[in-house]
């Protein structure tokens, strides 16, 4: 009986890792969007992406809306509002602003600590793998994050000191925002057995789309329309593409993974976004990775494998949903 349970649990973990990899591969595409539409501001990019996400989600969930809504309690709607803000709207604006004002190196280095933050929080859950057992994975994760940003961090960055401080503040804010989303979303999914991961993603999309609509007057007031019709059409195409790939399918993979893996392991899966973002960046720039970037790849992969090994040594923890 124990052998059967162990095989089922191992299969569950393997499927969770596959879903986490898929989410990272699709989310990595988000980093190409600013390069494809460089003439638009971070707020405009966020509005375009999440407006498309909201419209698509509304169309997909419409057939089940009347039967699904009565099962969503008031506290669930409140959770959807703050999760949409923390994990989508606020995070994307903060991240884009941090890159523009503080540089890619500093931003990627700080955001690279997302797995550490989520894993440390997840270690407090009942039955979770202890931080002592996760220490090798956390050390490798931290070393990988340092390698990712080190060579550009050492290079001089243009801009005034005030801009650097703003970029640092936005990067830390983005780190806190997405950490809160990852933890909160996993815990909501663990208690909402009557809502599928796909429907939860679509509900998140509807709420995020509504937030994007509310931001339109803000961008019109502070960012006057100065683009040609062709540029807006280009933005629309990129926004729809990112919405479908990253927000619809990527989030669906992530939500499925969040129900299959404990929170301590969920944190490590975020590393795949960084890996694929780097890979797409190399392809976009048509170059090979530097030795430091190769080292980062190896450390990140080793971190994930170490985390998986720690959970296999303590199978009970892998079966416990986040508290």
Buried (B, 14 or more C-beta within 10 A) or exposed (E): EEEEEEEEBBEBBEBBBBBBBBBBBBBBBBBBBBEBBEEBBBBBBBBBBBBBBBBBBBEBBEEEEEEBEEEBEEEBEEBBBBBBBBBBBBBBBBBBBBBBBBBBBBBBBBBBBBBBBBBBBBBEBEBBBEBEBBEBBBBBBBBBBBBBBBBBBEEEBEBEEEBBEBBBBBBBBBBBBBBBBBBBBBBBBBEBEEBBBBBBBBBBBBBBBBBBEEBEEEBEEEEEEEBEEEEBEBBBBBBBBBBBBBBBBBBBBBBBBBBBBBBBBBBBBBBBBBBBBBBBBEEEEEEEBEEBBEBBBBBBBBBBBBBBEBBBEBBEBBBBBBE
